[in-house]
Amino acid sequence: MPLCARKARRGLTLVTEISLMRLQRRIFFFLYLAIFCHYTCSIK
């Protein structure tokens, strides 16, 4: 395996990890919002 291909693959995995982290953060944010709304509605 040539060095440039290895470097490209490493960059790809890094980009995928970063985008996955962002996606995860967004999902957690929506989950938090849903739970928060659910609790405020049930309290009222």
C-alpha positions in Angstrom: 0.0 0.0 0.0 1.5 3.4 -1.0 2.0 6.1 1.6 -0.4 8.6 -0.1 -3.2 6.1 -0.1 -2.7 5.4 3.6 -2.7 9.1 4.3 -5.9 9.6 2.2 -7.6 6.7 4.1 -6.6 8.2 7.4 -8.0 11.6 6.3 -11.2 9.9 5.2 -11.7 8.1 8.6 -11.0 11.4 10.4 -13.6 13.2 8.3 -16.1 10.4 8.9 -15.5 10.4 12.7 -15.9 14.2 12.8 -19.2 14.1 10.9 -20.4 11.2 13.0 -19.6 13.2 16.1 -21.5 16.2 14.8 -24.5 13.9 13.9 -24.4 12.3 17.3 -24.4 15.8 19.0 -27.4 16.8 16.8 -29.2 13.6 17.7 -28.5 14.1 21.4 -29.7 17.7 21.2 -33.0 16.5 19.6 -33.4 13.8 22.2 -32.8 16.3 25.0 -35.3 18.7 23.5 -37.9 15.9 23.2 -37.4 14.8 26.8 -37.5 18.4 28.0 -40.8 19.1 26.2 -42.2 15.9 27.4 -41.4 16.7 31.0 -42.7 20.3 30.8 -45.9 19.1 29.2 -46.5 16.4 31.8 -45.8 18.9 34.7 -48.4 21.3 33.3 
